Amino acid sequence: MNSLIDKFLRVFAGLAVICVLVGGVMTVWPKLSRVRGLEKQRQQVLAEIEAKNREIAQLRENQRRFREDPDFVRAIARENHRVFPGEVVFVFERPEEKK
């Protein structure tokens, strides 16, 4: 009788350990998934920040060139169809390609 109780207690203890382990995994698993998702989101945000930093650097470079480089200003003005007083500008458009 004593051995039957010992076997029952061992099985019960084993089941209790298994339940605790399963409960622990079920508790931790969603949190790990959330951490992975947040890490992916963090990487995306960092990539966006880096792209914006490159854009800011380019804009600052353009500002510097507008202040210091008259040839750059003239080139930008020409691209936007601006002229100096007394100039005549001829703009040739490319014909649209036929499909």
C-alpha positions as YAML, in Angstrom:
chain: A
units: angstrom
residues:
- id: 1
  name: MET
  ca: [0.00, 0.00, 0.00]
- id: 2
  name: ASN
  ca: [2.84, 2.30, 0.85]
- id: 3
  name: SER
  ca: [4.45, 1.73, -2.58]
- id: 4
  name: LEU
  ca: [1.14, 2.57, -4.28]
- id: 5
  name: ILE
  ca: [1.03, 5.89, -2.45]
- id: 6
  name: ASP
  ca: [4.70, 6.53, -3.35]
- id: 7
  name: LYS
  ca: [3.96, 5.87, -7.04]
- id: 8
  name: PHE
  ca: [0.90, 8.13, -6.88]
- id: 9
  name: LEU
  ca: [2.92, 10.93, -5.26]
- id: 10
  name: ARG
  ca: [5.69, 10.58, -7.87]
- id: 11
  name: VAL
  ca: [3.19, 10.70, -10.73]
- id: 12
  name: PHE
  ca: [1.43, 13.65, -9.11]
- id: 13
  name: ALA
  ca: [4.76, 15.45, -8.56]
- id: 14
  name: GLY
  ca: [5.75, 14.76, -12.18]
- id: 15
  name: LEU
  ca: [2.43, 16.12, -13.44]
- id: 16
  name: ALA
  ca: [2.79, 19.15, -11.20]
- id: 17
  name: VAL
  ca: [6.28, 19.86, -12.61]
- id: 18
  name: ILE
  ca: [4.98, 19.44, -16.16]
- id: 19
  name: CYS
  ca: [2.06, 21.81, -15.44]
- id: 20
  name: VAL
  ca: [4.42, 24.41, -13.99]
- id: 21
  name: LEU
  ca: [6.73, 24.13, -17.01]
- id: 22
  name: VAL
  ca: [3.85, 24.37, -19.50]
- id: 23
  name: GLY
  ca: [2.37, 27.30, -17.60]
- id: 24
  name: GLY
  ca: [5.74, 29.04, -17.58]
- id: 25
  name: VAL
  ca: [6.21, 28.53, -21.31]
- id: 26
  name: MET
  ca: [2.66, 29.74, -22.00]
- id: 27
  name: THR
  ca: [3.35, 32.83, -19.91]
- id: 28
  name: VAL
  ca: [6.74, 33.64, -21.43]
- id: 29
  name: TRP
  ca: [6.04, 32.76, -25.09]
- id: 30
  name: PRO
  ca: [3.76, 35.74, -25.89]
- id: 31
  name: LYS
  ca: [6.22, 38.09, -24.23]
- id: 32
  name: LEU
  ca: [9.08, 36.70, -26.32]
- id: 33
  name: SER
  ca: [7.01, 37.12, -29.46]
- id: 34
  name: ARG
  ca: [6.26, 40.71, -28.48]
- id: 35
  name: VAL
  ca: [9.96, 41.37, -27.85]
- id: 36
  name: ARG
  ca: [10.79, 40.03, -31.32]
- id: 37
  name: GLY
  ca: [8.11, 42.22, -32.89]
- id: 38
  name: LEU
  ca: [9.31, 45.28, -31.00]
- id: 39
  name: GLU
  ca: [12.90, 44.60, -32.04]
- id: 40
  name: LYS
  ca: [11.83, 44.41, -35.69]
- id: 41
  name: GLN
  ca: [9.89, 47.66, -35.27]
- id: 42
  name: ARG
  ca: [12.94, 49.25, -33.62]
- id: 43
  name: GLN
  ca: [15.12, 48.29, -36.57]
- id: 44
  name: GLN
  ca: [12.60, 49.81, -38.99]
- id: 45
  name: VAL
  ca: [12.47, 53.05, -37.01]
- id: 46
  name: LEU
  ca: [16.28, 53.20, -36.86]
- id: 47
  name: ALA
  ca: [16.42, 52.73, -40.65]
- id: 48
  name: GLU
  ca: [13.89, 55.56, -41.09]
- id: 49
  name: ILE
  ca: [15.94, 57.78, -38.78]
- id: 50
  name: GLU
  ca: [19.08, 57.04, -40.78]
- id: 51
  name: ALA
  ca: [17.28, 57.88, -44.04]
- id: 52
  name: LYS
  ca: [16.04, 61.16, -42.57]
- id: 53
  name: ASN
  ca: [19.56, 61.98, -41.34]
- id: 54
  name: ARG
  ca: [20.90, 61.44, -44.87]
- id: 55
  name: GLU
  ca: [18.12, 63.66, -46.24]
- id: 56
  name: ILE
  ca: [18.94, 66.38, -43.68]
- id: 57
  name: ALA
  ca: [22.63, 66.19, -44.60]
- id: 58
  name: GLN
  ca: [21.76, 66.58, -48.28]
- id: 59
  name: LEU
  ca: [19.51, 69.56, -47.55]
- id: 60
  name: ARG
  ca: [22.24, 71.20, -45.48]
- id: 61
  name: GLU
  ca: [24.70, 70.64, -48.31]
- id: 62
  name: ASN
  ca: [22.24, 72.25, -50.73]
- id: 63
  name: GLN
  ca: [21.82, 75.20, -48.35]
- id: 64
  name: ARG
  ca: [25.58, 75.63, -48.18]
- id: 65
  name: ARG
  ca: [25.85, 75.49, -51.97]
- id: 66
  name: PHE
  ca: [23.04, 78.04, -52.37]
- id: 67
  name: ARG
  ca: [24.95, 80.42, -50.09]
- id: 68
  name: GLU
  ca: [28.43, 79.85, -51.55]
- id: 69
  name: ASP
  ca: [28.14, 78.54, -55.13]
- id: 70
  name: PRO
  ca: [26.58, 80.88, -57.71]
- id: 71
  name: ASP
  ca: [26.94, 78.26, -60.45]
- id: 72
  name: PHE
  ca: [24.78, 75.89, -58.43]
- id: 73
  name: VAL
  ca: [22.13, 78.59, -58.04]
- id: 74
  name: ARG
  ca: [22.17, 79.25, -61.78]
- id: 75
  name: ALA
  ca: [21.88, 75.54, -62.56]
- id: 76
  name: ILE
  ca: [18.90, 75.12, -60.25]
- id: 77
  name: ALA
  ca: [17.30, 78.24, -61.70]
- id: 78
  name: ARG
  ca: [17.73, 76.86, -65.22]
- id: 79
  name: GLU
  ca: [16.20, 73.53, -64.24]
- id: 80
  name: ASN
  ca: [13.14, 75.44, -62.99]
- id: 81
  name: HIS
  ca: [12.85, 77.52, -66.17]
- id: 82
  name: ARG
  ca: [14.02, 80.76, -64.54]
- id: 83
  name: VAL
  ca: [15.86, 83.37, -66.57]
- id: 84
  name: PHE
  ca: [17.89, 86.50, -66.04]
- id: 85
  name: PRO
  ca: [16.29, 89.75, -67.18]
- id: 86
  name: GLY
  ca: [16.50, 90.16, -70.95]
- id: 87
  name: GLU
  ca: [17.07, 86.44, -71.68]
- id: 88
  name: VAL
  ca: [14.92, 84.34, -73.93]
- id: 89
  name: VAL
  ca: [14.58, 80.68, -73.11]
- id: 90
  name: PHE
  ca: [13.70, 77.94, -75.53]
- id: 91
  name: VAL
  ca: [12.36, 74.78, -73.85]
- id: 92
  name: PHE
  ca: [12.24, 71.66, -75.96]
- id: 93
  name: GLU
  ca: [9.97, 68.95, -74.65]
- id: 94
  name: ARG
  ca: [10.60, 65.38, -75.63]
- id: 95
  name: PRO
  ca: [7.69, 63.84, -77.53]
- id: 96
  name: GLU
  ca: [5.86, 61.15, -75.59]
- id: 97
  name: GLU
  ca: [6.76, 57.63, -76.58]
- id: 98
  name: LYS
  ca: [4.10, 55.74, -78.49]
- id: 99
  name: LYS
  ca: [3.05, 52.41, -77.05]
...
